[in-house]
Amino acid sequence: MINSGMMTSKTDMWETPQGLFDKLNNAFSFDVDVCALPENAKCERYFTPEQDGLSQKWQGKCWMNPPYGRQIGTWIQKAYESALGGATVVCLLPARTDTRWFHNFCMKSSDIRFIKGRLKFSNSKNPAPFPNMVIVFSPTTVRSDAN
């Protein structure tokens, strides 16, 4: 029997585990968190929902842990397009390899890193009910060709 609680969530906002962010920040030295709340921002500079990160220009080295709801594809498209424009965007995402956004954008990324096991997000008592991955969109290696 499948536990229905494993298939739904009360929120689509999952706060990045600090240890994971620290490791990635050591490698990339992020300039901006493009999708944050004041209480969970990982960078000194960040965009809140009121500032609408999707309407901002993403430059430099960007960290993105977007809402995991229906609009996630729009965030990933913005990350991909920002890399084509010169930004590096590192994304923490659910590993949904069966989705259109994964095939249209993530497969053109510089790097796909599947996370072993299940993350325990900072705002959760239990591990996530889904696997995660880190996607890197880099201006020097992101592919603009269709696969």
Phi and psi restraints in degrees (value plus and minus 20) as a CYANA .aco file:
   2 ILE   PHI    -106.3   -66.3
   2 ILE   PSI     113.3   153.3
   3 ASN   PHI     -99.1   -59.1
   3 ASN   PSI      96.2   136.2
   4 SER   PHI     -82.2   -42.2
   4 SER   PSI     -45.1    -5.1
   5 GLY   PHI     -85.7   -45.7
   5 GLY   PSI     -41.5    -1.5
   6 MET   PHI     -98.3   -58.3
   6 MET   PSI     -36.1     3.9
   7 MET   PHI    -121.0   -81.0
   7 MET   PSI     -26.5    13.5
   8 THR   PHI    -154.1  -114.1
   8 THR   PSI     147.6   187.6
   9 SER   PHI    -165.5  -125.5
   9 SER   PSI     130.8   170.8
  10 LYS   PHI     -97.3   -57.3
  10 LYS   PSI     -32.4     7.6
  11 THR   PHI    -163.4  -123.4
  11 THR   PSI     136.4   176.4
  12 ASP   PHI    -127.6   -87.6
  12 ASP   PSI     -12.4    27.6
  13 MET   PHI    -123.0   -83.0
  13 MET   PSI      98.7   138.7
  14 TRP   PHI    -140.0  -100.0
  14 TRP   PSI      92.4   132.4
  15 GLU   PHI     -89.4   -49.4
  15 GLU   PSI     108.3   148.3
  16 THR   PHI     -77.6   -37.6
  16 THR   PSI     109.8   149.8
  17 PRO   PHI     -81.6   -41.6
  17 PRO   PSI     110.5   150.5
  18 GLN   PHI     -79.7   -39.7
  18 GLN   PSI     -59.7   -19.7
  19 GLY   PHI     -82.0   -42.0
  19 GLY   PSI     -61.8   -21.8
  20 LEU   PHI     -84.6   -44.6
  20 LEU   PSI     -66.3   -26.3
  21 PHE   PHI     -80.4   -40.4
  21 PHE   PSI     -64.0   -24.0
  22 ASP   PHI     -78.5   -38.5
  22 ASP   PSI     -62.4   -22.4
  23 LYS   PHI     -82.6   -42.6
  23 LYS   PSI     -64.6   -24.6
  24 LEU   PHI     -89.9   -49.9
  24 LEU   PSI     -58.9   -18.9
  25 ASN   PHI     -84.7   -44.7
  25 ASN   PSI     -55.9   -15.9
  26 ASN   PHI     -81.3   -41.3
  26 ASN   PSI     -54.2   -14.2
  27 ALA   PHI    -102.1   -62.1
  27 ALA   PSI     -54.2   -14.2
  28 PHE   PHI    -131.5   -91.5
  28 PHE   PSI     -42.7    -2.7
  29 SER   PHI      33.9    73.9
  29 SER   PSI      51.1    91.1
  30 PHE   PHI     -84.3   -44.3
  30 PHE   PSI     123.8   163.8
  31 ASP   PHI    -116.0   -76.0
  31 ASP   PSI     -53.5   -13.5
  32 VAL   PHI    -170.6  -130.6
  32 VAL   PSI     122.9   162.9
  33 ASP   PHI    -118.6   -78.6
  33 ASP   PSI      90.5   130.5
  34 VAL   PHI    -101.4   -61.4
  34 VAL   PSI     -26.8    13.2
  35 CYS   PHI    -169.3  -129.3
  35 CYS   PSI      68.6   108.6
  36 ALA   PHI    -163.1  -123.1
  36 ALA   PSI     145.9   185.9
  37 LEU   PHI    -130.6   -90.6
  37 LEU   PSI     133.5   173.5
  38 PRO   PHI     -74.1   -34.1
  38 PRO   PSI     -54.3   -14.3
  39 GLU   PHI    -100.4   -60.4
  39 GLU   PSI     -30.8     9.2
  40 ASN   PHI    -148.9  -108.9
  40 ASN   PSI      -9.9    30.1
  41 ALA   PHI     -80.6   -40.6
  41 ALA   PSI     117.7   157.7
  42 LYS   PHI    -119.3   -79.3
  42 LYS   PSI     -30.5     9.5
  43 CYS   PHI    -145.0  -105.0
  43 CYS   PSI     136.7   176.7
  44 GLU   PHI     -80.5   -40.5
  44 GLU   PSI     -58.7   -18.7
  45 ARG   PHI    -120.6   -80.6
  45 ARG   PSI     110.6   150.6
  46 TYR   PHI    -174.8  -134.8
  46 TYR   PSI     139.4   179.4
  47 PHE   PHI    -129.1   -89.1
  47 PHE   PSI     108.3   148.3
  48 THR   PHI    -112.6   -72.6
  48 THR   PSI     148.8   188.8
  49 PRO   PHI     -76.6   -36.6
  49 PRO   PSI     -54.9   -14.9
  50 GLU   PHI     -85.9   -45.9
  50 GLU   PSI     -52.1   -12.1
  51 GLN   PHI    -102.5   -62.5
  51 GLN   PSI     -32.8     7.2
  52 ASP   PHI      34.0    74.0
  52 ASP   PSI      61.7   101.7
  53 GLY   PHI     -73.5   -33.5
  53 GLY   PSI     -48.4    -8.4
  54 LEU   PHI     -88.0   -48.0
  54 LEU   PSI     -44.7    -4.7
  55 SER   PHI    -114.6   -74.6
  55 SER   PSI     -23.0    17.0
  56 GLN   PHI    -108.0   -68.0
  56 GLN   PSI     136.7   176.7
  57 LYS   PHI    -104.8   -64.8
  57 LYS   PSI     106.3   146.3
  58 TRP   PHI    -114.7   -74.7
  58 TRP   PSI     104.0   144.0
  59 GLN   PHI    -155.0  -115.0
  59 GLN   PSI     138.5   178.5
  60 GLY   PHI      53.7    93.7
  60 GLY   PSI    -161.0  -121.0
  61 LYS   PHI    -125.4   -85.4
  61 LYS   PSI      95.8   135.8
  62 CYS   PHI    -131.7   -91.7
  62 CYS   PSI     118.2   158.2
  63 TRP   PHI    -123.4   -83.4
  63 TRP   PSI     115.2   155.2
  64 MET   PHI    -159.2  -119.2
  64 MET   PSI      98.8   138.8
  65 ASN   PHI    -145.3  -105.3
  65 ASN   PSI      68.8   108.8
  66 PRO   PHI     -98.4   -58.4
  66 PRO   PSI     148.6   188.6
  67 PRO   PHI     -80.0   -40.0
  67 PRO   PSI     119.9   159.9
  68 TYR   PHI    -112.4   -72.4
  68 TYR   PSI       0.4    40.4
  69 GLY   PHI    -105.6   -65.6
  69 GLY   PSI    -180.1  -140.1
  70 ARG   PHI     -81.7   -41.7
  70 ARG   PSI     -45.3    -5.3
  71 GLN   PHI    -103.4   -63.4
  71 GLN   PSI     -17.3    22.7
  72 ILE   PHI     -77.8   -37.8
  72 ILE   PSI     -57.0   -17.0
  73 GLY   PHI     -80.6   -40.6
  73 GLY   PSI     -54.9   -14.9
  74 THR   PHI     -85.9   -45.9
  74 THR   PSI     -59.7   -19.7
  75 TRP   PHI     -85.6   -45.6
  75 TRP   PSI     -61.3   -21.3
  76 ILE   PHI     -89.5   -49.5
  76 ILE   PSI     -58.1   -18.1
  77 GLN   PHI     -81.5   -41.5
  77 GLN   PSI     -62.2   -22.2
  78 LYS   PHI     -82.2   -42.2
  78 LYS   PSI     -61.0   -21.0
  79 ALA   PHI     -81.7   -41.7
  79 ALA   PSI     -66.9   -26.9
  80 TYR   PHI     -80.2   -40.2
  80 TYR   PSI     -69.5   -29.5
  81 GLU   PHI     -85.5   -45.5
  81 GLU   PSI     -54.0   -14.0
  82 SER   PHI     -85.9   -45.9
  82 SER   PSI     -56.8   -16.8
  83 ALA   PHI     -86.0   -46.0
  83 ALA   PSI     -60.0   -20.0
  84 LEU   PHI     -81.0   -41.0
  84 LEU   PSI     -48.6    -8.6
  85 GLY   PHI    -108.9   -68.9
  85 GLY   PSI     -18.8    21.2
  86 GLY   PHI      96.2   136.2
  86 GLY   PSI     -27.7    12.3
  87 ALA   PHI    -105.9   -65.9
  87 ALA   PSI     137.1   177.1
  88 THR   PHI    -124.9   -84.9
  88 THR   PSI     106.2   146.2
  89 VAL   PHI    -144.7  -104.7
  89 VAL   PSI     101.7   141.7
  90 VAL   PHI    -128.0   -88.0
  90 VAL   PSI     106.0   146.0
  91 CYS   PHI    -140.3  -100.3
  91 CYS   PSI     114.2   154.2
  92 LEU   PHI    -119.0   -79.0
  92 LEU   PSI      99.1   139.1
  93 LEU   PHI    -156.8  -116.8
  93 LEU   PSI     137.0   177.0
  94 PRO   PHI     -88.9   -48.9
  94 PRO   PSI     123.0   163.0
  95 ALA   PHI    -103.2   -63.2
  95 ALA   PSI      61.7   101.7
  96 ARG   PHI    -128.9   -88.9
  96 ARG   PSI      57.4    97.4
  97 THR   PHI     -93.1   -53.1
  97 THR   PSI     -25.7    14.3
  98 ASP   PHI    -115.5   -75.5
  98 ASP   PSI     -15.7    24.3
  99 THR   PHI    -113.7   -73.7
  99 THR   PSI     138.4   178.4
 100 ARG   PHI     -82.8   -42.8
 100 ARG   PSI     -62.9   -22.9
 101 TRP   PHI     -83.5   -43.5
 101 TRP   PSI     -53.9   -13.9
 102 PHE   PHI     -83.8   -43.8
 102 PHE   PSI     -67.9   -27.9
 103 HIS   PHI     -93.0   -53.0
 103 HIS   PSI     -58.1   -18.1
 104 ASN   PHI     -92.6   -52.6
 104 ASN   PSI     -51.2   -11.2
 105 PHE   PHI    -144.4  -104.4
 105 PHE   PSI     -71.3   -31.3
 106 CYS   PHI     -81.7   -41.7
 106 CYS   PSI     -55.5   -15.5
 107 MET   PHI     -88.5   -48.5
 107 MET   PSI     -33.3     6.7
 108 LYS   PHI    -119.0   -79.0
 108 LYS   PSI     -15.6    24.4
 109 SER   PHI     -93.8   -53.8
 109 SER   PSI     149.2   189.2
 110 SER   PHI     -95.0   -55.0
 110 SER   PSI     -51.4   -11.4
 111 ASP   PHI    -178.6  -138.6
 111 ASP   PSI     115.7   155.7
 112 ILE   PHI    -141.3  -101.3
 112 ILE   PSI     102.0   142.0
 113 ARG   PHI    -141.5  -101.5
 113 ARG   PSI      86.8   126.8
 114 PHE   PHI     -98.1   -58.1
 114 PHE   PSI     115.1   155.1
 115 ILE   PHI    -108.8   -68.8
 115 ILE   PSI     106.1   146.1
 116 LYS   PHI     -90.9   -50.9
 116 LYS   PSI     112.0   152.0
 117 GLY   PHI      57.8    97.8
 117 GLY   PSI    -184.5  -144.5
 118 ARG   PHI    -132.7   -92.7
 118 ARG   PSI     113.5   153.5
 119 LEU   PHI     -91.3   -51.3
 119 LEU   PSI     127.0   167.0
 120 LYS   PHI    -125.3   -85.3
 120 LYS   PSI      82.2   122.2
 121 PHE   PHI     -87.9   -47.9
 121 PHE   PSI     132.3   172.3
 122 SER   PHI     -81.5   -41.5
 122 SER   PSI     -48.0    -8.0
 123 ASN   PHI    -121.2   -81.2
 123 ASN   PSI       3.9    43.9
 124 SER   PHI    -151.3  -111.3
 124 SER   PSI     124.1   164.1
 125 LYS   PHI     -98.0   -58.0
 125 LYS   PSI     -47.3    -7.3
 126 ASN   PHI    -140.6  -100.6
 126 ASN   PSI     142.3   182.3
 127 PRO   PHI     -81.5   -41.5
 127 PRO   PSI     137.1   177.1
 128 ALA   PHI     -80.3   -40.3
 128 ALA   PSI     128.0   168.0
 129 PRO   PHI    -104.6   -64.6
 129 PRO   PSI      -1.4    38.6
 130 PHE   PHI    -168.7  -128.7
 130 PHE   PSI     135.1   175.1
 131 PRO   PHI     -97.7   -57.7
 131 PRO   PSI     140.7   180.7
 132 ASN   PHI    -147.9  -107.9
 132 ASN   PSI     144.8   184.8
 133 MET   PHI    -166.9  -126.9
 133 MET   PSI     138.4   178.4
 134 VAL   PHI    -132.4   -92.4
 134 VAL   PSI     107.2   147.2
 135 ILE   PHI    -133.3   -93.3
 135 ILE   PSI     113.8   153.8
 136 VAL   PHI    -135.0   -95.0
 136 VAL   PSI      99.7   139.7
 137 PHE   PHI    -124.2   -84.2
 137 PHE   PSI      90.1   130.1
 138 SER   PHI    -134.1   -94.1
 138 SER   PSI     117.3   157.3
 139 PRO   PHI     -83.2   -43.2
 139 PRO   PSI     -43.0    -3.0
 140 THR   PHI    -106.7   -66.7
 140 THR   PSI     -37.2     2.8
 141 THR   PHI    -150.5  -110.5
 141 THR   PSI     -26.3    13.7
 142 VAL   PHI     -86.1   -46.1
 142 VAL   PSI     121.0   161.0
 143 ARG   PHI    -118.8   -78.8
 143 ARG   PSI     114.0   154.0
 144 SER   PHI    -117.7   -77.7
 144 SER   PSI     -25.0    15.0
 145 ASP   PHI     -98.4   -58.4
 145 ASP   PSI     134.7   174.7
 146 ALA   PHI    -105.2   -65.2
 146 ALA   PSI     117.5   157.5
